Amino acid sequence: MGQVEKDIWTIFKSLSWAETYLKRFKIPEAKIDAEYLLSHILKCKRQELYLNPDTQLTNQEINTFKGFIQKRSKREPLQYIIGEEEFRGLVFKVTRDVLIPRPETELLVEEAVSLISNLQTPAPKQPTIIDLCTGSGCIAVSIAKEIEECRVYATDISEKALAIAKENAKRHSVENRISFLQGSFLEPLKGKGLEGKIDIMLSNPPYVSKKDMKKLQPEIKEYEPPLALYGGEDGLDSYRTIIPEALTYLKNGGYLILEIGYGQAEGVKELFGKNLAYGEIEIIKDLSGIERVVKAKRE
């Protein structure tokens, strides 16, 4: 990575070097990425880096920063480099075994919280909620933090993902309110006595089509788990499983809330239409105006 004299490793010089280095590898936001990584190491906000630009880094800080920049030059996502990401104000541990939590997925949690607090009938004293394909546990943990006295069941096919989700539940002191179950989609719920008892079922399932998998940016294609991304030829395989099977577990008046990919709203709506037990179906857009969430009520 080139030799740099110790006495020039100030904040300002470190950022300049990192930006130049990342640009050589055509990293899109080289300056911002360098600031993000250095501010994480120095435990400060990005803008604070420029308040004391002449502050010299310690040897340990220099070595850590160099290691981070080298990883980023290979297109490794920032979140995997530092090992965490924020979701609904909580910081979650992330590794390459789990999908990186995204802001648009917060819509699922918003809808669940809103539904529980605005139910026409008296809200259940201990609502039971299921999070399928939990990954890092960001949905399950956020729900457990935000909905009073709820009981959450979180499933994932990946044992390694569940280990991370359990760590995140413990990190945010909700481990006693979440049951983590290993298996594909709803399969691990069998025999748990949950049939007809679920108030809300949520999922951010794999929904990337075969064609779109090839177009993914390197940060996603080369680092995030394919198991959490690939949704079959047309990206809708997960919904073909979840939508009909959810009916066994949802109580009358219960909701199924699913995140969807770009342009998938009509296809998913069609799948709901094949199951007459679903009544009202609502499509919710994210802040960019993209149809992002489908919500359906079991009548």
C-alpha positions in Angstrom: 0.0 0.0 0.0 3.0 2.3 -0.1 5.2 3.6 2.6 4.1 6.8 4.4 6.3 8.5 7.0 5.0 8.3 10.5 5.1 12.1 11.1 2.6 12.8 8.3 -0.2 10.5 9.7 -2.3 13.4 10.9 -6.1 13.2 10.4 -5.9 15.5 7.4 -3.0 13.7 5.7 -4.5 10.2 6.5 -7.8 11.3 4.8 -6.0 12.7 1.8 -3.9 9.5 1.4 -7.0 7.3 1.8 -9.1 9.2 -0.7 -6.3 9.1 -3.3 -5.8 5.4 -2.7 -9.5 4.5 -3.0 -9.8 6.5 -6.2 -7.2 4.4 -7.8 -9.6 1.5 -7.4 -12.5 3.5 -8.7 -14.4 3.4 -5.4 -17.5 5.7 -6.0 -17.5 7.8 -2.8 -13.8 7.6 -1.9 -13.7 10.8 0.3 -16.9 9.9 2.2 -15.8 6.3 2.8 -12.5 7.4 4.1 -14.2 9.8 6.5 -16.7 7.2 7.6 -14.0 4.6 8.4 -11.6 7.0 10.2 -14.4 8.6 12.3 -15.4 5.0 13.4 -11.8 4.3 14.5 -11.5 7.7 16.3 -15.0 7.3 17.8 -16.2 10.7 16.5 -18.6 12.2 14.0 -17.4 12.7 10.4 -17.6 16.5 10.6 -15.5 16.4 13.8 -12.5 15.1 11.8 -12.0 18.6 10.4 -12.1 20.4 13.7 -8.6 19.0 14.6 -7.0 18.1 11.2 -3.5 18.2 12.6 -4.1 15.6 15.3 -1.7 12.7 14.8 -3.0 9.1 14.8 -1.4 6.4 17.0 0.4 3.5 15.4 -2.6 1.2 16.2 -5.1 3.7 14.6 -2.8 4.0 11.6 -2.6 0.2 11.1 -6.4 -0.2 11.6 -7.2 2.5 9.1 -4.8 1.1 6.5 -6.4 -2.3 6.9 -9.9 -0.8 6.6 -8.9 1.1 3.4 -7.4 -1.9 1.9 -10.6 -3.9 2.4 -12.7 -1.1 1.0 -10.5 -0.9 -2.1 -11.7 -4.5 -2.8 -15.3 -3.3 -2.6 -16.0 -4.8 0.8 -19.1 -2.9 2.2 -18.3 -0.4 4.9 -20.7 -2.2 7.3 -18.8 -5.5 7.1 -15.5 -3.7 7.5 -16.5 -2.0 10.8 -18.8 -4.9 11.8 -22.0 -3.0 12.5 -24.9 -1.0 11.0 -27.6 1.2 12.5 -31.3 0.3 12.1 -34.1 2.2 13.7 -31.7 3.9 16.1 -30.2 0.6 17.3 -26.7 -0.5 16.3 -26.5 -4.1 15.0 -23.6 -6.4 14.6 -23.2 -7.6 11.0 -20.9 -10.1 9.4 -20.8 -11.6 5.9 -23.2 -14.3 7.2 -26.1 -11.8 7.3 -27.6 -9.2 4.9 -26.8 -5.6 5.8 -29.9 -3.9 7.3 -31.3 -1.3 5.0 -33.4 1.8 5.8 -36.3 0.7 3.5 -36.7 -2.4 5.7 -37.6 -0.1 8.6 -41.0 0.3 6.8 -41.9 -3.3 7.9 -41.3 -2.4 11.6 -43.2 0.9 11.2 -46.2 -0.9 9.9 -46.2 -3.6 12.6 -45.8 -1.0 15.4 -48.6 1.1 13.8 -50.9 -1.9 13.5 -50.5 -3.0 17.1 -51.1 0.4 18.4 -54.1 1.2 16.1 -56.0 -2.1 16.1 -59.8 -1.4 16.0 -60.4 -4.0 18.7 -58.5 -3.7 22.0 -54.9 -4.4 21.2 -53.7 -7.8 22.3 -52.0 -7.7 25.7 -49.1 -9.9 24.5 -49.1 -9.7 20.7 -47.4 -12.7 19.0 -45.2 -11.7 16.0 -43.2 -13.8 13.6 -40.1 -12.6 11.6 -39.2 -14.9 8.8 -35.7 -14.9 7.3 -34.5 -12.8 10.3 -30.8 -12.5 9.2 -29.1 -10.1 11.6 -32.3 -10.0 13.7 -32.8 -6.3 13.0 -36.6 -6.7 12.5 -37.2 -9.0 15.4 -35.1 -7.1 17.8 -36.6 -3.7 16.8 -40.1 -5.1 17.2 -39.2 -6.6 20.6 -37.9 -3.2 21.7 -40.8 -1.1 20.3 -43.9 -3.2 21.0 -44.6 -3.6 24.7 -44.8 -7.2 26.0 -44.8 -8.8 22.6 -43.6 -12.3 21.9 -41.4 -12.8 18.8 -40.5 -15.9 16.9 -37.6 -15.4 14.4 -36.7 -18.0 11.8 -33.7 -18.4 9.5 -32.3 -21.3 7.5 -28.7 -20.2 8.3 -27.3 -21.3 11.7 -24.6 -18.6 11.4 -27.1 -15.9 10.8 -29.1 -17.0 13.8 -26.0 -16.8 16.0 -25.6 -13.2 14.9 -29.3 -12.5 15.5 -29.0 -13.9 19.0 -26.0 -11.7 19.8 -28.0 -8.7 18.6 -31.0 -9.6 20.8 -28.6 -9.9 23.8 -26.9 -6.6 22.9 -30.3 -4.8 23.1 -31.6 -6.8 26.1 -34.6 -8.5 24.4 -33.2 -12.0 24.2 -35.9 -13.2 26.6 -38.7 -12.1 24.3 -37.5 -13.7 21.1 -37.4 -17.4 20.2 -34.9 -18.1 17.4 -35.7 -21.1 15.3 -33.6 -22.7 12.5 -35.2 -23.8 9.3 -36.6 -22.6 6.0 -39.4 -20.0 6.1 -42.3 -21.3 8.3 -41.0 -24.9 8.5 -39.5 -24.5 12.0 -42.9 -23.2 13.4 -44.5 -26.6 13.0 -45.4 -28.2 16.3 -45.0 -25.0 18.3 -48.8 -24.6 18.9 -48.8 -21.3 17.0 -51.5 -22.1 14.5 -54.1 -19.4 14.3 -52.4 -17.4 17.0 -50.2 -14.9 15.2 -51.1 -11.2 15.1 -48.4 -10.1 12.6 -46.0 -12.0 10.4 -43.2 -10.0 8.7 -40.5 -10.9 6.3 -37.8 -9.4 4.2 -37.3 -12.6 2.2 -34.8 -13.3 -0.7 -36.3 -11.6 -3.7 -33.6 -11.0 -6.3 -34.3 -12.6 -9.7 -31.8 -14.7 -11.6 -31.4 -11.8 -14.2 -30.9 -9.2 -11.5 -28.4 -11.3 -9.5 -26.0 -10.7 -12.4 -26.4 -7.0 -12.3 -25.8 -6.5 -8.6 -23.0 -4.1 -7.6 -19.8 -5.9 -6.3 -20.5 -4.9 -2.7 -23.6 -7.0 -2.8 -22.8 -9.7 -5.3 -19.3 -10.6 -3.9 -20.0 -10.1 -0.1 -23.6 -10.5 1.0 -24.9 -14.0 1.4 -26.6 -15.3 -1.8 -29.0 -17.4 0.3 -30.5 -14.1 1.6 -30.7 -12.6 -1.9 -31.7 -15.1 -4.5 -35.5 -15.5 -5.0 -35.6 -17.8 -8.0 -36.0 -17.2 -11.7 -38.4 -14.3 -11.3 -37.5 -13.4 -7.7 -41.0 -14.5 -6.4 -40.2 -18.0 -5.1 -40.2 -16.8 -1.4 -43.6 -15.3 -1.7 -45.0 -18.4 -3.3 -44.1 -20.3 -0.1 -44.9 -17.6 2.5 -48.2 -16.3 1.3 -50.3 -19.5 1.4 -48.5 -21.0 4.4 -48.9 -17.9 6.5 -52.7 -18.5 6.6 -52.2 -21.5 8.9 -50.6 -19.3 11.6 -52.3 -15.9 11.2 -55.4 -15.3 13.4 -58.5 -13.8 11.9 -57.6 -10.1 11.5 -53.9 -10.9 11.6 -51.5 -9.3 9.1 -48.8 -10.5 6.7 -46.3 -7.8 5.9 -43.6 -8.4 3.2 -40.8 -6.4 1.7 -40.7 -6.6 -2.0 -38.2 -5.8 -4.8 -38.4 -3.1 -7.4 -41.2 -3.8 -9.9 -42.6 -6.8 -8.0 -45.7 -5.3 -6.4 -48.2 -6.6 -9.1 -46.7 -10.1 -9.1 -46.9 -10.4 -5.3 -50.4 -8.9 -5.3 -51.4 -11.6 -7.8 -50.1 -14.3 -5.5 -52.2 -12.9 -2.6 -55.2 -12.9 -4.9 -54.9 -16.6 -5.3 -55.5 -17.1 -1.6 -59.1 -15.9 -0.9 -58.6 -15.8 2.9 -56.7 -12.5 2.4 -58.9 -9.5 2.4 -57.6 -6.0 2.0 -54.2 -5.8 0.3 -52.1 -2.6 0.6 -48.9 -1.6 -1.2 -46.7 0.9 0.6 -44.0 3.1 -1.0 -40.7 4.0 0.5 -39.3 7.5 0.8 -38.0 7.3 -2.8 -41.6 6.5 -4.0 -40.7 2.9 -4.8 -43.3 0.2 -4.0 -41.5 -1.5 -1.2 -44.0 -3.3 1.2 -47.1 -5.3 0.7 -49.5 -5.7 3.6 -52.5 -8.1 3.7 -55.1 -8.8 6.3 -56.4 -12.3 7.0 -60.2 -12.1 7.0 
